[in-house]
């Protein structure tokens, strides 16, 4: 699988045609945000902690957090500010922002805060 991606990249094709990472105005109505008390116990990872609930992941980061995803997800910035970084770019964020990501593969949160990932 890795060789196919490398060949496509070397052949002038985009590395990942369907990758999307964009700021949106609000979460779609059909995406429910679980109440904080419904999240499980947080576990320590990297420079913060992660807790989960059904289709949601809450990340509390102290500065930098690396995430891997090949699906579709919405990202709600509950607290903090900083920027996302991924293979093809950077995008600033601040408290209250909402983003949609499709097949982002690997990306980083640079900045402390609380981030809610809702799988689509």
C-alpha positions, 0 to 999 in steps of 0.5 A: 500500500505504501508503494502505491501512494509513493508511485502516485505521488512521484507520478505527479498525482496528489498524495491523497486526493480526497483529503479535506481540512476546512473551517465551517460555520457550525456543526451539522444538525445531525451531529450530536455533542455528548454531555461532558459527564457521559465521557469515560475516565480520561487517560494520559497521553502525550502532553495531555489527556483523552476521554471517549464517549460513543462517537466522540473523543475529547482531547485536553492538550498542554501544547502539542497533540498528534492525531491519526484519522482516515475517516470523516470527523468534525473538530470543535475547539472548546478552549484555547487557540493555536494551529493545525499542521498536516502534510499539506499545510497549516490552519489557525484555530481559536475557541469556538471554531468548528472544522471538518476533516475527511481522510486527514491521515496524520495531523497535529494540534499546536496550542493548548486547549480542549478539542472535541472530535466528533466522528461523522 
